[in-house]
Amino acid sequence: MKTTLEIPDDLFKQTKATAAMRGESLKEFVTEALQKHLELQTRAASSQRGWRSVFGQARREEVDSVDAVVAEELERIDPGEWQ
């Protein structure tokens, strides 16, 4: 499949030069890099359990709203009830 990506000039030049030094095409180099990155992400996600497996993938706004709800609920706790 063909696609168009916008990559910073410096990164593109470095990637293209590295691929050439390895005797690979840019397509081969980028495909391998993406595959390795996805494998690492998959391994990292599968090694975590429960909410931790998705928490790091949430957008900052979502995390902030969850934190606000948790903080609000913690404020309601009467420490005397936990003794």
BELUR-V918120 format. One record per pair of residues at least 4 apart in sequence whose ideal C-beta (glycine too) atoms are under 7 Angstrom apart, sorted by the first residue. I is the first residue (numbers start at 0). J is the second residue. D is the distance in whole Angstrom. If there is no record, write none. Layout:
i=[I;I]
j=[J;J]
d=[D;D]
This chain:
i=[6;6;7;8;9;10;11;12;13;14;14;14;14;15;15;16;17;17;18;18;18;18;18;21;23;23;24;25;26;27;28;29;30;31;32;33;34;35;36;37;38;39;40;41;42;44;47;47;48;50;53;57;57;59;60;61;62;63;64;65;66;67;68;69;70]
j=[10;11;11;12;13;14;15;16;17;18;25;28;29;19;25;20;21;28;23;24;25;27;28;28;27;28;28;29;30;31;32;33;34;35;36;37;38;39;40;41;42;43;44;45;46;52;51;52;52;54;57;61;62;63;64;65;66;67;68;69;70;71;72;73;74]
d=[5;5;7;6;6;6;6;6;6;6;7;7;7;6;6;6;6;7;5;7;5;7;4;7;4;5;7;6;6;6;6;6;6;6;6;6;6;7;6;6;6;6;6;6;6;6;4;4;6;5;7;4;5;6;6;6;6;6;7;6;6;6;6;6;7]
